[in-house]
Amino acid sequence: MTGTAMRLDVRALEGLTRPDPDADARIRPRGLLAVLSRIGLALPSGLDPDAPGDRLYAAADGRS
């Protein structure tokens, strides 16, 4: 990837740092993932930010 393709949209990240009474704990990680996916981040299969913690840990353990 070129330098411009890897450029992180800082303005989009700044929006995630501001208080927002309509954005709950489930929405913020989705927003962060949406921004980071623009530079190539992809979660492994089974890792879903909406999943309960025990399922996230099991999915993370299964990928090692």
N, C-alpha and C positions, 0 to 999 in steps of 0.2 A: 504494500500500500504506500501511496505517496504521503508526504507530510500533510497535505490538505485533506486527504481522505481520513487521516487519523485525528484530525482536529476535533477536540471535544467542544461541544456547544456550551460554553460557560454560562451564557444567559439562561439557557434552559435549566442548568443546575442551580443557578441562583434562585429561580422560582421555587425550587424544592426546599430552600432554606427559610423561606418566609413563613410566618404563622398563617395558617389557613384553617379556619374552623370547619370547613367542609371536607378537608382531607384527613381521613383517619389513618390509623397505623397500617391498614391494608393497602391504601391507595399510594402512600409515599414510596414504598419499595417498588411498586409497579411503575411509578413515574421515573424513578432512578434507573430501573432496568430499561425503560423505553429510551432514555437519553443515552445510556451506555451501549445499547444495542446498535446505535448509529455508528459506533466506532468498532463494532465487531464482537461485542460480548454476547455470548450465547450460553445459557444455562444448560448443564447436562440434563439428560432425560431423567424425569422424576423429581427434579428440583423445581418446585413451584412456590413462589412466595406466599401464596394463599393457603398452603398446606399446613397442618398442625406441626408443631416442633418435632414430635417424635417421628413423623413421616419424613421430615426434612433430614433429620439425623440419619435415618435408615437409608435414604436415597444417597446421602453423601458418603456413608460407609460403604455402600455397594459399588461405588465408582472407583475405589482405590485399588 
